[in-house]
């Protein structure tokens, strides 16, 4: 094969999908590589991938897990709670976080949600930027309030987590695909 043909980079294949239990170990490794995310046990990620698969997202790039969102519908509430967003260092700069969040919000299983909630510490600039970008993209309002307080909930061992709320206007998913 001529060298110039060998040097042509093949297109990368990105797939957003629901996880399955076999993704648990790869998700666990991804989260470990995405400091300062809190690490859960591998078993926790396996259970999330199985029991909460309808509200979790795996981003697969050429067969490797490079993105993860864990979430759930809040019981007895019309809200989707996003627990963690992880993007591999090798997939950063692709807008993957917002793509995964938009993909999740547009799933049939999330159509009852009229808002998205997540918690973010005040110093997590990347998460604030991601969720502000998502709110603009969706055309929803973003608000926040201190929710899990450092001394009240974390015994002084973790920064206060702010409950971020984004209203979810229910526009057609095709309009948000851009």
mmCIF file of the C-alpha atoms, coordinates in Angstrom:
data_MODEL
# 
_entry.id   MODEL 
# 
loop_
_atom_site.group_PDB 
_atom_site.id 
_atom_site.type_symbol 
_atom_site.label_atom_id 
_atom_site.label_alt_id 
_atom_site.label_comp_id 
_atom_site.label_asym_id 
_atom_site.label_entity_id 
_atom_site.label_seq_id 
_atom_site.pdbx_PDB_ins_code 
_atom_site.Cartn_x 
_atom_site.Cartn_y 
_atom_site.Cartn_z 
_atom_site.occupancy 
_atom_site.B_iso_or_equiv 
_atom_site.pdbx_formal_charge 
_atom_site.auth_seq_id 
_atom_site.auth_comp_id 
_atom_site.auth_asym_id 
_atom_site.auth_atom_id 
_atom_site.pdbx_PDB_model_num 
ATOM 1   C CA . UNK A 1 1   ? 0.000   0.000  0.000  1.00 0.00 ? 1   UNK A CA 1 
ATOM 2   C CA . UNK A 1 2   ? 1.418   3.446  -0.886 1.00 0.00 ? 2   UNK A CA 1 
ATOM 3   C CA . UNK A 1 3   ? 2.607   5.463  2.116  1.00 0.00 ? 3   UNK A CA 1 
ATOM 4   C CA . UNK A 1 4   ? 0.300   8.401  1.406  1.00 0.00 ? 4   UNK A CA 1 
ATOM 5   C CA . UNK A 1 5   ? -2.721  6.064  1.581  1.00 0.00 ? 5   UNK A CA 1 
ATOM 6   C CA . UNK A 1 6   ? -1.466  4.556  4.860  1.00 0.00 ? 6   UNK A CA 1 
ATOM 7   C CA . UNK A 1 7   ? -1.147  8.024  6.393  1.00 0.00 ? 7   UNK A CA 1 
ATOM 8   C CA . UNK A 1 8   ? -4.790  8.910  5.772  1.00 0.00 ? 8   UNK A CA 1 
ATOM 9   C CA . UNK A 1 9   ? -6.520  8.948  9.117  1.00 0.00 ? 9   UNK A CA 1 
ATOM 10  C CA . UNK A 1 10  ? -9.698  6.937  9.087  1.00 0.00 ? 10  UNK A CA 1 
ATOM 11  C CA . UNK A 1 11  ? -12.810 8.688  10.364 1.00 0.00 ? 11  UNK A CA 1 
ATOM 12  C CA . UNK A 1 12  ? -13.450 8.107  14.036 1.00 0.00 ? 12  UNK A CA 1 
ATOM 13  C CA . UNK A 1 13  ? -16.766 6.474  14.903 1.00 0.00 ? 13  UNK A CA 1 
ATOM 14  C CA . UNK A 1 14  ? -18.547 8.011  17.911 1.00 0.00 ? 14  UNK A CA 1 
ATOM 15  C CA . UNK A 1 15  ? -21.606 6.213  19.277 1.00 0.00 ? 15  UNK A CA 1 
ATOM 16  C CA . UNK A 1 16  ? -23.835 7.360  22.137 1.00 0.00 ? 16  UNK A CA 1 
ATOM 17  C CA . UNK A 1 17  ? -25.767 4.502  23.695 1.00 0.00 ? 17  UNK A CA 1 
ATOM 18  C CA . UNK A 1 18  ? -27.289 2.996  26.790 1.00 0.00 ? 18  UNK A CA 1 
ATOM 19  C CA . UNK A 1 19  ? -24.759 1.095  28.891 1.00 0.00 ? 19  UNK A CA 1 
ATOM 20  C CA . UNK A 1 20  ? -24.924 -2.564 29.791 1.00 0.00 ? 20  UNK A CA 1 
ATOM 21  C CA . UNK A 1 21  ? -23.297 -4.367 32.738 1.00 0.00 ? 21  UNK A CA 1 
ATOM 22  C CA . UNK A 1 22  ? -20.238 -5.288 30.689 1.00 0.00 ? 22  UNK A CA 1 
ATOM 23  C CA . UNK A 1 23  ? -19.444 -1.537 30.545 1.00 0.00 ? 23  UNK A CA 1 
ATOM 24  C CA . UNK A 1 24  ? -19.058 -1.298 34.340 1.00 0.00 ? 24  UNK A CA 1 
ATOM 25  C CA . UNK A 1 25  ? -15.290 -1.855 34.455 1.00 0.00 ? 25  UNK A CA 1 
ATOM 26  C CA . UNK A 1 26  ? -14.581 0.528  31.566 1.00 0.00 ? 26  UNK A CA 1 
ATOM 27  C CA . UNK A 1 27  ? -16.769 3.210  33.149 1.00 0.00 ? 27  UNK A CA 1 
ATOM 28  C CA . UNK A 1 28  ? -14.966 2.752  36.462 1.00 0.00 ? 28  UNK A CA 1 
ATOM 29  C CA . UNK A 1 29  ? -11.581 3.174  34.726 1.00 0.00 ? 29  UNK A CA 1 
ATOM 30  C CA . UNK A 1 30  ? -12.832 6.257  32.866 1.00 0.00 ? 30  UNK A CA 1 
ATOM 31  C CA . UNK A 1 31  ? -14.036 7.938  36.058 1.00 0.00 ? 31  UNK A CA 1 
ATOM 32  C CA . UNK A 1 32  ? -10.691 7.152  37.728 1.00 0.00 ? 32  UNK A CA 1 
ATOM 33  C CA . UNK A 1 33  ? -8.950  8.923  34.811 1.00 0.00 ? 33  UNK A CA 1 
ATOM 34  C CA . UNK A 1 34  ? -11.161 12.013 35.134 1.00 0.00 ? 34  UNK A CA 1 
ATOM 35  C CA . UNK A 1 35  ? -9.885  13.692 38.279 1.00 0.00 ? 35  UNK A CA 1 
ATOM 36  C CA . UNK A 1 36  ? -11.337 15.283 40.360 1.00 0.00 ? 36  UNK A CA 1 
ATOM 37  C CA . UNK A 1 37  ? -14.509 13.198 39.876 1.00 0.00 ? 37  UNK A CA 1 
ATOM 38  C CA . UNK A 1 38  ? -15.497 11.165 42.908 1.00 0.00 ? 38  UNK A CA 1 
ATOM 39  C CA . UNK A 1 39  ? -14.734 7.514  42.338 1.00 0.00 ? 39  UNK A CA 1 
ATOM 40  C CA . UNK A 1 40  ? -17.419 4.989  43.107 1.00 0.00 ? 40  UNK A CA 1 
ATOM 41  C CA . UNK A 1 41  ? -16.826 1.273  43.396 1.00 0.00 ? 41  UNK A CA 1 
ATOM 42  C CA . UNK A 1 42  ? -16.694 -0.770 40.211 1.00 0.00 ? 42  UNK A CA 1 
ATOM 43  C CA . UNK A 1 43  ? -19.771 -2.572 41.534 1.00 0.00 ? 43  UNK A CA 1 
ATOM 44  C CA . UNK A 1 44  ? -21.631 0.762  41.758 1.00 0.00 ? 44  UNK A CA 1 
ATOM 45  C CA . UNK A 1 45  ? -20.835 1.537  38.119 1.00 0.00 ? 45  UNK A CA 1 
ATOM 46  C CA . UNK A 1 46  ? -21.900 -1.971 37.094 1.00 0.00 ? 46  UNK A CA 1 
ATOM 47  C CA . UNK A 1 47  ? -25.261 -1.568 38.897 1.00 0.00 ? 47  UNK A CA 1 
ATOM 48  C CA . UNK A 1 48  ? -25.741 1.889  37.346 1.00 0.00 ? 48  UNK A CA 1 
ATOM 49  C CA . UNK A 1 49  ? -25.078 0.411  33.906 1.00 0.00 ? 49  UNK A CA 1 
ATOM 50  C CA . UNK A 1 50  ? -27.694 -2.274 34.481 1.00 0.00 ? 50  UNK A CA 1 
ATOM 51  C CA . UNK A 1 51  ? -30.408 -0.810 36.730 1.00 0.00 ? 51  UNK A CA 1 
ATOM 52  C CA . UNK A 1 52  ? -30.264 2.796  35.504 1.00 0.00 ? 52  UNK A CA 1 
ATOM 53  C CA . UNK A 1 53  ? -29.270 2.181  31.882 1.00 0.00 ? 53  UNK A CA 1 
ATOM 54  C CA . UNK A 1 54  ? -32.232 4.178  30.559 1.00 0.00 ? 54  UNK A CA 1 
ATOM 55  C CA . UNK A 1 55  ? -30.893 7.329  32.228 1.00 0.00 ? 55  UNK A CA 1 
ATOM 56  C CA . UNK A 1 56  ? -27.162 6.733  31.723 1.00 0.00 ? 56  UNK A CA 1 
ATOM 57  C CA . UNK A 1 57  ? -25.066 7.287  28.596 1.00 0.00 ? 57  UNK A CA 1 
ATOM 58  C CA . UNK A 1 58  ? -21.906 5.661  27.309 1.00 0.00 ? 58  UNK A CA 1 
ATOM 59  C CA . UNK A 1 59  ? -19.913 7.373  24.566 1.00 0.00 ? 59  UNK A CA 1 
ATOM 60  C CA . UNK A 1 60  ? -18.000 4.840  22.529 1.00 0.00 ? 60  UNK A CA 1 
ATOM 61  C CA . UNK A 1 61  ? -15.221 6.047  20.217 1.00 0.00 ? 61  UNK A CA 1 
ATOM 62  C CA . UNK A 1 62  ? -13.852 3.367  17.923 1.00 0.00 ? 62  UNK A CA 1 
ATOM 63  C CA . UNK A 1 63  ? -14.773 0.667  20.460 1.00 0.00 ? 63  UNK A CA 1 
ATOM 64  C CA . UNK A 1 64  ? -13.426 2.439  23.568 1.00 0.00 ? 64  UNK A CA 1 
ATOM 65  C CA . UNK A 1 65  ? -15.549 4.009  26.310 1.00 0.00 ? 65  UNK A CA 1 
ATOM 66  C CA . UNK A 1 66  ? -14.587 7.704  26.302 1.00 0.00 ? 66  UNK A CA 1 
ATOM 67  C CA . UNK A 1 67  ? -17.654 9.244  27.910 1.00 0.00 ? 67  UNK A CA 1 
ATOM 68  C CA . UNK A 1 68  ? -20.118 8.467  30.666 1.00 0.00 ? 68  UNK A CA 1 
ATOM 69  C CA . UNK A 1 69  ? -23.147 10.061 32.243 1.00 0.00 ? 69  UNK A CA 1 
ATOM 70  C CA . UNK A 1 70  ? -24.881 8.544  35.220 1.00 0.00 ? 70  UNK A CA 1 
ATOM 71  C CA . UNK A 1 71  ? -28.302 9.788  36.124 1.00 0.00 ? 71  UNK A CA 1 
ATOM 72  C CA . UNK A 1 72  ? -31.772 8.866  37.236 1.00 0.00 ? 72  UNK A CA 1 
ATOM 73  C CA . UNK A 1 73  ? -35.282 10.199 37.308 1.00 0.00 ? 73  UNK A CA 1 
ATOM 74  C CA . UNK A 1 74  ? -35.958 11.602 40.780 1.00 0.00 ? 74  UNK A CA 1 
ATOM 75  C CA . UNK A 1 75  ? -38.725 9.478  42.351 1.00 0.00 ? 75  UNK A CA 1 
ATOM 76  C CA . UNK A 1 76  ? -42.104 11.235 42.561 1.00 0.00 ? 76  UNK A CA 1 
ATOM 77  C CA . UNK A 1 77  ? -40.744 14.266 40.743 1.00 0.00 ? 77  UNK A CA 1 
ATOM 78  C CA . UNK A 1 78  ? -40.593 15.382 37.116 1.00 0.00 ? 78  UNK A CA 1 
ATOM 79  C CA . UNK A 1 79  ? -36.830 15.861 37.182 1.00 0.00 ? 79  UNK A CA 1 
ATOM 80  C CA . UNK A 1 80  ? -33.828 14.095 35.706 1.00 0.00 ? 80  UNK A CA 1 
ATOM 81  C CA . UNK A 1 81  ? -30.853 14.080 38.079 1.00 0.00 ? 81  UNK A CA 1 
ATOM 82  C CA . UNK A 1 82  ? -27.395 13.893 36.498 1.00 0.00 ? 82  UNK A CA 1 
ATOM 83  C CA . UNK A 1 83  ? -24.946 12.403 38.965 1.00 0.00 ? 83  UNK A CA 1 
ATOM 84  C CA . UNK A 1 84  ? -21.703 12.293 36.983 1.00 0.00 ? 84  UNK A CA 1 
ATOM 85  C CA . UNK A 1 85  ? -20.363 13.391 33.620 1.00 0.00 ? 85  UNK A CA 1 
ATOM 86  C CA . UNK A 1 86  ? -16.998 11.965 32.604 1.00 0.00 ? 86  UNK A CA 1 
ATOM 87  C CA . UNK A 1 87  ? -15.128 12.626 29.357 1.00 0.00 ? 87  UNK A CA 1 
ATOM 88  C CA . UNK A 1 88  ? -11.816 10.942 28.646 1.00 0.00 ? 88  UNK A CA 1 
ATOM 89  C CA . UNK A 1 89  ? -8.875  13.315 28.161 1.00 0.00 ? 89  UNK A CA 1 
ATOM 90  C CA . UNK A 1 90  ? -8.478  11.871 24.642 1.00 0.00 ? 90  UNK A CA 1 
ATOM 91  C CA . UNK A 1 91  ? -12.049 12.875 23.723 1.00 0.00 ? 91  UNK A CA 1 
ATOM 92  C CA . UNK A 1 92  ? -12.030 16.398 25.124 1.00 0.00 ? 92  UNK A CA 1 
ATOM 93  C CA . UNK A 1 93  ? -12.666 19.298 22.815 1.00 0.00 ? 93  UNK A CA 1 
ATOM 94  C CA . UNK A 1 94  ? -15.322 17.404 20.833 1.00 0.00 ? 94  UNK A CA 1 
ATOM 95  C CA . UNK A 1 95  ? -18.266 18.895 22.745 1.00 0.00 ? 95  UNK A CA 1 
ATOM 96  C CA . UNK A 1 96  ? -18.924 15.380 23.993 1.00 0.00 ? 96  UNK A CA 1 
ATOM 97  C CA . UNK A 1 97  ? -20.315 16.358 27.400 1.00 0.00 ? 97  UNK A CA 1 
ATOM 98  C CA . UNK A 1 98  ? -23.075 18.473 25.887 1.00 0.00 ? 98  UNK A CA 1 
ATOM 99  C CA . UNK A 1 99  ? -23.739 15.899 23.149 1.00 0.00 ? 99  UNK A CA 1 
ATOM 100 C CA . UNK A 1 100 ? -24.236 13.179 25.764 1.00 0.00 ? 100 UNK A CA 1 
ATOM 101 C CA . UNK A 1 101 ? -26.477 15.389 27.919 1.00 0.00 ? 101 UNK A CA 1 
ATOM 102 C CA . UNK A 1 102 ? -28.620 16.382 24.933 1.00 0.00 ? 102 UNK A CA 1 
ATOM 103 C CA . UNK A 1 103 ? -28.838 12.731 23.876 1.00 0.00 ? 103 UNK A CA 1 
ATOM 104 C CA . UNK A 1 104 ? -30.008 11.813 27.388 1.00 0.00 ? 104 UNK A CA 1 
ATOM 105 C CA . UNK A 1 105 ? -32.590 14.597 27.662 1.00 0.00 ? 105 UNK A CA 1 
ATOM 106 C CA . UNK A 1 106 ? -34.025 13.573 24.276 1.00 0.00 ? 106 UNK A CA 1 
ATOM 107 C CA . UNK A 1 107 ? -34.563 9.920  25.251 1.00 0.00 ? 107 UNK A CA 1 
ATOM 108 C CA . UNK A 1 108 ? -38.136 8.664  25.510 1.00 0.00 ? 108 UNK A CA 1 
ATOM 109 C CA . UNK A 1 109 ? -37.437 7.638  29.110 1.00 0.00 ? 109 UNK A CA 1 
ATOM 110 C CA . UNK A 1 110 ? -36.781 11.280 30.037 1.00 0.00 ? 110 UNK A CA 1 
ATOM 111 C CA . UNK A 1 111 ? -39.747 12.932 28.323 1.00 0.00 ? 111 UNK A CA 1 
ATOM 112 C CA . UNK A 1 112 ? -41.562 13.370 31.654 1.00 0.00 ? 112 UNK A CA 1 
ATOM 113 C CA . UNK A 1 113 ? -38.726 15.504 33.028 1.00 0.00 ? 113 UNK A CA 1 
ATOM 114 C CA . UNK A 1 114 ? -39.453 19.212 32.979 1.00 0.00 ? 114 UNK A CA 1 
ATOM 115 C CA . UNK A 1 115 ? -36.089 20.044 34.509 1.00 0.00 ? 115 UNK A CA 1 
ATOM 116 C CA . UNK A 1 116 ? -32.589 18.667 34.855 1.00 0.00 ? 116 UNK A CA 1 
ATOM 117 C CA . UNK A 1 117 ? -30.829 18.786 38.235 1.00 0.00 ? 117 UNK A CA 1 
ATOM 118 C CA . UNK A 1 118 ? -27.207 18.225 39.126 1.00 0.00 ? 118 UNK A CA 1 
ATOM 119 C CA . UNK A 1 119 ? -24.922 19.320 41.931 1.00 0.00 ? 119 UNK A CA 1 
ATOM 120 C CA . UNK A 1 120 ? -21.671 21.190 41.373 1.00 0.00 ? 120 UNK A CA 1 
ATOM 121 C CA . UNK A 1 121 ? -19.075 22.574 43.763 1.00 0.00 ? 121 UNK A CA 1 
ATOM 122 C CA . UNK A 1 122 ? -18.392 26.281 43.319 1.00 0.00 ? 122 UNK A CA 1 
ATOM 123 C CA . UNK A 1 123 ? -14.792 25.663 42.128 1.00 0.00 ? 123 UNK A CA 1 
ATOM 124 C CA . UNK A 1 124 ? -15.668 23.178 39.348 1.00 0.00 ? 124 UNK A CA 1 
ATOM 125 C CA . UNK A 1 125 ? -15.330 25.576 36.411 1.00 0.00 ? 125 UNK A CA 1 
ATOM 126 C CA . UNK A 1 126 ? -15.576 22.836 33.768 1.00 0.00 ? 126 UNK A CA 1 
ATOM 127 C CA . UNK A 1 127 ? -18.931 21.585 35.072 1.00 0.00 ? 127 UNK A CA 1 
ATOM 128 C CA . UNK A 1 128 ? -20.360 25.099 35.389 1.00 0.00 ? 128 UNK A CA 1 
ATOM 129 C CA . UNK A 1 129 ? -19.321 25.823 31.797 1.00 0.00 ? 129 UNK A CA 1 
ATOM 130 C CA . UNK A 1 130 ? -20.842 22.539 30.566 1.00 0.00 ? 130 UNK A CA 1 
ATOM 131 C CA . UNK A 1 131 ? -24.215 23.040 32.233 1.00 0.00 ? 131 UNK A CA 1 
ATOM 132 C CA . UNK A 1 132 ? -24.409 26.734 31.291 1.00 0.00 ? 132 UNK A CA 1 
ATOM 133 C CA . UNK A 1 133 ? -23.694 25.703 27.698 1.00 0.00 ? 133 UNK A CA 1 
ATOM 134 C CA . UNK A 1 134 ? -26.400 23.032 27.906 1.00 0.00 ? 134 UNK A CA 1 
ATOM 135 C CA . UNK A 1 135 ? -28.947 25.532 29.253 1.00 0.00 ? 135 UNK A CA 1 
ATOM 136 C CA . UNK A 1 136 ? -28.196 27.937 26.379 1.00 0.00 ? 136 UNK A CA 1 
ATOM 137 C CA . UNK A 1 137 ? -28.329 25.091 23.855 1.00 0.00 ? 137 UNK A CA 1 
ATOM 138 C CA . UNK A 1 138 ? -31.690 23.860 25.137 1.00 0.00 ? 138 UNK A CA 1 
ATOM 139 C CA . UNK A 1 139 ? -33.111 27.336 25.670 1.00 0.00 ? 139 UNK A CA 1 
ATOM 140 C CA . UNK A 1 140 ? -33.691 26.641 29.365 1.00 0.00 ? 140 UNK A CA 1 
ATOM 141 C CA . UNK A 1 141 ? -33.102 28.798 32.415 1.00 0.00 ? 141 UNK A CA 1 
ATOM 142 C CA . UNK A 1 142 ? -30.318 27.805 34.837 1.00 0.00 ? 142 UNK A CA 1 
ATOM 143 C CA . UNK A 1 143 ? -30.478 28.502 38.552 1.00 0.00 ? 143 UNK A CA 1 
ATOM 144 C CA . UNK A 1 144 ? -28.536 27.243 41.561 1.00 0.00 ? 144 UNK A CA 1 
ATOM 145 C CA . UNK A 1 145 ? -28.692 27.170 45.347 1.00 0.00 ? 145 UNK A CA 1 
ATOM 146 C CA . UNK A 1 146 ? -26.427 25.640 47.986 1.00 0.00 ? 146 UNK A CA 1 
ATOM 147 C CA . UNK A 1 147 ? -27.849 22.175 48.620 1.00 0.00 ? 147 UNK A CA 1 
ATOM 148 C CA . UNK A 1 148 ? -25.439 19.768 50.294 1.00 0.00 ? 148 UNK A CA 1 
ATOM 149 C CA . UNK A 1 149 ? -23.625 22.014 52.753 1.00 0.00 ? 149 UNK A CA 1 
ATOM 150 C CA . UNK A 1 150 ? -19.992 21.395 53.728 1.00 0.00 ? 150 UNK A CA 1 
ATOM 151 C CA . UNK A 1 151 ? -20.468 21.305 57.513 1.00 0.00 ? 151 UNK A CA 1 
ATOM 152 C CA . UNK A 1 152 ? -24.092 20.206 57.590 1.00 0.00 ? 152 UNK A CA 1 
ATOM 153 C CA . UNK A 1 153 ? -23.900 17.238 55.194 1.00 0.00 ? 153 UNK A CA 1 
ATOM 154 C CA . UNK A 1 154 ? -20.207 16.452 54.654 1.00 0.00 ? 154 UNK A CA 1 
ATOM 155 C CA . UNK A 1 155 ? -18.859 16.878 58.196 1.00 0.00 ? 155 UNK A CA 1 
ATOM 156 C CA . UNK A 1 156 ? -16.498 19.530 56.809 1.00 0.00 ? 156 UNK A CA 1 
ATOM 157 C CA . UNK A 1 157 ? -14.789 17.032 54.460 1.00 0.00 ? 157 UNK A CA 1 
ATOM 158 C CA . UNK A 1 158 ? -16.204 18.152 51.100 1.00 0.00 ? 158 UNK A CA 1 
ATOM 159 C CA . UNK A 1 159 ? -17.062 21.482 49.539 1.00 0.00 ? 159 UNK A CA 1 
ATOM 160 C CA . UNK A 1 160 ? -20.692 22.579 49.403 1.00 0.00 ? 160 UNK A CA 1 
ATOM 161 C CA . UNK A 1 161 ? -22.554 21.180 46.420 1.00 0.00 ? 161 UNK A CA 1 
ATOM 162 C CA . UNK A 1 162 ? -24.876 23.619 44.663 1.00 0.00 ? 162 UNK A CA 1 
ATOM 163 C CA . UNK A 1 163 ? -28.107 22.225 43.235 1.00 0.00 ? 163 UNK A CA 1 
ATOM 164 C CA . UNK A 1 164 ? -28.184 23.378 39.636 1.00 0.00 ? 164 UNK A CA 1 
ATOM 165 C CA . UNK A 1 165 ? -31.566 23.352 37.939 1.00 0.00 ? 165 UNK A CA 1 
ATOM 166 C CA . UNK A 1 166 ? -32.137 23.756 34.215 1.00 0.00 ? 166 UNK A CA 1 
ATOM 167 C CA . UNK A 1 167 ? -35.684 24.070 32.934 1.00 0.00 ? 167 UNK A CA 1 
ATOM 168 C CA . UNK A 1 168 ? -36.268 21.764 29.983 1.00 0.00 ? 168 UNK A CA 1 
ATOM 169 C CA . UNK A 1 169 ? -38.306 23.376 27.245 1.00 0.00 ? 169 UNK A CA 1 
ATOM 170 C CA . UNK A 1 170 ? -39.753 20.517 25.258 1.00 0.00 ? 170 UNK A CA 1 
ATOM 171 C CA . UNK A 1 171 ? -38.745 21.544 21.728 1.00 0.00 ? 171 UNK A CA 1 
ATOM 172 C CA . UNK A 1 172 ? -38.417 18.901 19.057 1.00 0.00 ? 172 UNK A CA 1 
ATOM 173 C CA . UNK A 1 173 ? -35.168 16.901 19.492 1.00 0.00 ? 173 UNK A CA 1 
ATOM 174 C CA . UNK A 1 174 ? -34.232 17.561 15.846 1.00 0.00 ? 174 UNK A CA 1 
ATOM 175 C CA . UNK A 1 175 ? -34.097 21.288 16.592 1.00 0.00 ? 175 UNK A CA 1 
ATOM 176 C CA . UNK A 1 176 ? -31.499 20.649 19.314 1.00 0.00 ? 176 UNK A CA 1 
ATOM 177 C CA . UNK A 1 177 ? -29.387 18.198 17.330 1.00 0.00 ? 177 UNK A CA 1 
ATOM 178 C CA . UNK A 1 178 ? -27.138 20.940 15.972 1.00 0.00 ? 178 UNK A CA 1 
# 
